Amino acid sequence: MSTHTPRGDTRTRILDVALELFSEHGYEQTSLREIADRLGVTKAALYYHFKTKDDIVYGIVESMSAPLDEAIAWGEQQPWSPRVRDELVRRFAEGMSERITLLRFFHENQPAVRELNAGARFKERMIAMVRLIQGPESTYQDRVRAAMSLFAINAGLFLLHSETDDAETTDHPDQAARQAAALEVALEIAGRITPGKKTAAH
């Protein structure tokens, strides 16, 4: 969950604690006062760094999206190839595996996040990743495969996590196993992407 900046950085502590509260209680149900109380600071001290909850969410997304930005920057410098396609999927999986709390926040607060600038920025990043993975002259089917390969990562890391609490489920994979399984499925899906092979569009 940590944004990986030096401990004691007040701004980073605010982002970490706010993300915890947003994930626990929901974005709309969490107030700036509750964030300040959890931090043990005054509301005025919180205002010094962030004026609104929207500003906090934007800060969370920007600080935690660094691996995604790095993957996009790398991909934009590479000519498309199956190796580059698979490496992009791997880099996405690695980055998201350290940000499950962020995925949980987006999943459980979709209506609110959809209206925020931070939500739009994250969507832009996902679209950029899809375009890089699908390659040039891609078919519509390949664009769907590229998107689904990324969704497979998120589903494996977070959406299926609740199964570990199901008493009727006998298979309880740990985080590493979920990550490996999600990556395997994502690469299987992405492996069917064949740019340049045109099919009739309907």
HUQUIUR-V111408 format. One record per pair of residues at least 24 apart in sequence whose C-alpha atoms are under 8 Angstrom apart, sorted by sequence separation. I is the first residue (numbers start at 1). J is the second residue. If there is no record, write none. Layout:
# HUQUIUR-V111408
i: [I | I]
j: [J | J]
This chain:
# HUQUIUR-V111408
i: [67 | 68 | 14 | 67 | 156 | 157 | 13 | 153 | 156 | 68 | 155 | 67 | 154 | 153 | 152 | 153 | 152 | 14 | 152 | 153 | 152 | 64 | 149 | 150 | 149 | 11 | 18 | 19 | 64 | 148 | 149 | 149 | 15 | 19 | 61 | 88 | 148 | 149 | 15 | 146 | 15 | 16 | 88 | 89 | 145 | 146 | 15 | 88 | 145 | 85 | 86 | 145 | 146 | 85 | 145 | 84 | 85 | 85 | 142 | 103 | 142 | 80 | 142 | 72 | 142 | 81 | 104 | 80 | 103 | 138 | 62 | 69 | 72 | 76 | 80 | 138 | 139 | 61 | 65 | 68 | 72 | 75 | 96 | 100 | 133 | 138 | 139 | 92 | 96 | 100 | 137 | 138 | 139 | 58 | 134 | 136 | 137 | 138 | 139 | 3 | 58 | 72 | 89 | 93 | 97 | 135 | 136 | 137 | 138 | 139 | 3 | 57 | 61 | 89 | 134 | 137 | 140 | 54 | 54 | 54 | 23 | 26 | 20 | 23 | 19 | 23 | 26 | 27 | 97 | 19 | 22 | 26 | 28 | 23 | 27 | 19 | 93 | 93 | 90 | 89 | 1 | 89 | 1 | 89 | 1 | 1 | 1 | 86 | 86 | 85 | 86 | 82]
j: [91 | 92 | 39 | 92 | 181 | 182 | 39 | 179 | 182 | 95 | 182 | 95 | 182 | 182 | 182 | 183 | 183 | 46 | 185 | 186 | 186 | 99 | 185 | 186 | 186 | 49 | 56 | 57 | 102 | 186 | 187 | 189 | 56 | 60 | 102 | 129 | 189 | 190 | 57 | 189 | 59 | 60 | 132 | 133 | 189 | 190 | 60 | 133 | 190 | 132 | 133 | 192 | 193 | 133 | 193 | 133 | 134 | 135 | 192 | 154 | 193 | 132 | 194 | 125 | 195 | 135 | 158 | 135 | 158 | 193 | 118 | 125 | 128 | 132 | 136 | 194 | 195 | 118 | 122 | 125 | 129 | 132 | 153 | 157 | 190 | 195 | 196 | 150 | 154 | 158 | 195 | 196 | 197 | 117 | 193 | 195 | 196 | 197 | 198 | 63 | 118 | 132 | 149 | 153 | 157 | 195 | 196 | 197 | 198 | 199 | 64 | 118 | 122 | 150 | 195 | 198 | 201 | 116 | 117 | 118 | 101 | 105 | 101 | 104 | 101 | 105 | 108 | 109 | 179 | 102 | 105 | 109 | 112 | 108 | 112 | 105 | 179 | 183 | 183 | 183 | 98 | 186 | 99 | 187 | 100 | 101 | 102 | 187 | 190 | 190 | 191 | 191]
